[in-house]
Amino acid sequence: MSDITMIRAAAQRLKGHARRTPLLSSPFLDEIAGRRVLVKPECLQHTGSFKYRGGRSAVSALDPEVRKTGVLAFSSGNHAQGVALAAREFGVPAVIIMPNDAPALKIANTRALGAEVVLYDRPGGESREEVGETLQAERGLTLVKPYDEPEVIAGQGTCGLEIAEQAAELGVTKADVLVCCGGGGLTSGIALALEAEAPGMRARPVEPEGFDDTARSLLSGRIETNAQGSGGICDAIVTPAPGQITFPIMKRLCGPGLVVSETEALRAMALAWQRLKVVAEPGGAVALAAALFHGHEIEGDTVICTISGGNVDQAMFARALDTLEPA
Amino acid sequence: MSDITMIRAAAQRLKGHARRTPLLSSPFLDEIAGRRVLVKPECLQHTGSFKYRGGRSAVSALDPEVRKTGVLAFSSGNHAQGVALAAREFGVPAVIIMPNDAPALKIANTRALGAEVVLYDRPGGESREEVGETLQAERGLTLVKPYDEPEVIAGQGTCGLEIAEQAAELGVTKADVLVCCGGGGLTSGIALALEAEAPGMRARPVEPEGFDDTARSLLSGRIETNAQGSGGICDAIVTPAPGQITFPIMKRLCGPGLVVSETEALRAMALAWQRLKVVAEPGGAVALAAALFHGHEIEGDTVICTISGGNVDQAMFARALDTLEPA
């Protein structure tokens, strides 16, 4: 399904739209990690996460006749904002289905990007899929899935193309590339890009404790699920299981998964703030946490890690900063 | 003294060393400002501020025979770190003279970059210039001034070259370019770069209330001083007066200065965190504050502003986040 040709095509379509995020580093982080640490801060991407890449890739790949009736996404978070912005750029409607207990700020942000937000009664047991199917049928909307969709994976893979190129400019051709992993869209996309452009590197998924479905799936060789499908502070990257399309790619290409604690994720957020001057959300900080605090599980002189997003509220951010020594 | 030829030469010397920081934006900030806002986040530069550009430019311009005996800087902040890192990259000694009442963290950070920190007794009235002259004489160190030094101005000007190029890629050729201004090194460097590369743009200095020496100097046409030479939360960009070299450049090229309150700077820090996912220090946020809250003093459909640095402690950052509505 997804392959490097699709990723390169997505990169062409994203040109001039997606930001080419820089590759950051700090000697202070290198010292903590015991090796060189290069950080790809996708929190600086439009809408504050890598999800814009996949959203824009999918929306731009649609036939214009299909696209003009609009797109649909289920999401209470980063994917919704990525799809909403992409749809607005094409001047087509975006309908985002969100639970009615989602944070007011997330609903407001998605609306501010021009999307129509349809709430479903999650606490009351309403099925978002049924709500979505009704909307698709009535209005001819096209569903953009968050990760198990080839054009979404191709869009996320453009992040991997940039990593390969930017690392090569620094003389780095061998490294573990740690990727914050939920359903595996970003991880599988980066893995495909590295296979073609930086075969000395390997992608490795990083997940929070209690939601290590991908790490366990890579160990067992088949899709494993989490006891809980959502929850914890790393909610942005928590999914019930790796995807049907993403998992076979990860199984073929990825190194072993890494698992970090929530406390490690908070501390990585604080260090990203202090040393890199970027804002990470808890789920967006798990790969940096692995780079900094799980060095014994990593190979090579250099480690590369993504910060997948930065959409976090101030109370959670204050918790992260509290992990630092007082100045 | 400083001119576009020097800036272009500095850009060549900085290539592969200084980061090309991206140009960020957010529809949420555009809405607050009432026009398009493009942000150049120099907080993402090495050592967390634009000062690395000038430090690296000056150290790299020295004759190798002169350079090898080492460099000297007076600074308790960003300039010290920029010079320290540049010296370490060339493998030459850096001596930084700091007051003995400087924050322990700043001293530790400068030492961690490989510099030798020499403390002088500021509360006791010791003269840092005398301490510096003694060191220069004894050890043959070369002083790198923080702003009134042509090669430092040239280095800061490379930020202006990038602004001109990155704005042109977005189709922007006319804009006020707001620059966080202390002694005027960054402002005058950017002004020279824009004169050559983007003549439809004009640099404008932004300062905090109570330290608006440059704004008043531009009005009167001669160098004016502040009642206080230091203090306030924007300490990183507070100087007693514009420089002897920087002021004539600013007088010839810059538009009127803007002045913002400390509260506006704190609120701009919070919005940079929330909407751009970058960390600004108070002094580094004054230009964004002007873009967002002083729109009536700005011309054109698009405004460009620098975030000059992000070296801030967590207590001050918490103060900034407290200016946001609760999530």
Chai-1 contact restraints between the chains, C-beta under 6 A:
chainA,res_idxA,chainB,res_idxB,connection_type,confidence,min_distance_angstrom,max_distance_angstrom,comment,restraint_id
A,R19,B,P22,contact,1.0,0.0,6.0,A-B,restraint_1
A,P22,B,R19,contact,1.0,0.0,6.0,A-B,restraint_2
A,C43,B,K277,contact,1.0,0.0,6.0,A-B,restraint_3
A,L44,B,K277,contact,1.0,0.0,6.0,A-B,restraint_4
A,G48,B,K277,contact,1.0,0.0,6.0,A-B,restraint_5
A,L105,B,A327,contact,1.0,0.0,6.0,A-B,restraint_6
A,W273,B,V279,contact,1.0,0.0,6.0,A-B,restraint_7
A,K277,B,C43,contact,1.0,0.0,6.0,A-B,restraint_8
A,K277,B,L44,contact,1.0,0.0,6.0,A-B,restraint_9
A,K277,B,G48,contact,1.0,0.0,6.0,A-B,restraint_10
A,K277,B,V278,contact,1.0,0.0,6.0,A-B,restraint_11
A,K277,B,V279,contact,1.0,0.0,6.0,A-B,restraint_12
A,K277,B,G310,contact,1.0,0.0,6.0,A-B,restraint_13
A,V278,B,K277,contact,1.0,0.0,6.0,A-B,restraint_14
A,V279,B,W273,contact,1.0,0.0,6.0,A-B,restraint_15
A,V279,B,K277,contact,1.0,0.0,6.0,A-B,restraint_16
A,G310,B,K277,contact,1.0,0.0,6.0,A-B,restraint_17
A,D313,B,A327,contact,1.0,0.0,6.0,A-B,restraint_18
A,Q314,B,L321,contact,1.0,0.0,6.0,A-B,restraint_19
A,Q314,B,L324,contact,1.0,0.0,6.0,A-B,restraint_20
A,L321,B,Q314,contact,1.0,0.0,6.0,A-B,restraint_21
A,L324,B,Q314,contact,1.0,0.0,6.0,A-B,restraint_22
A,A327,B,L105,contact,1.0,0.0,6.0,A-B,restraint_23
A,A327,B,D313,contact,1.0,0.0,6.0,A-B,restraint_24
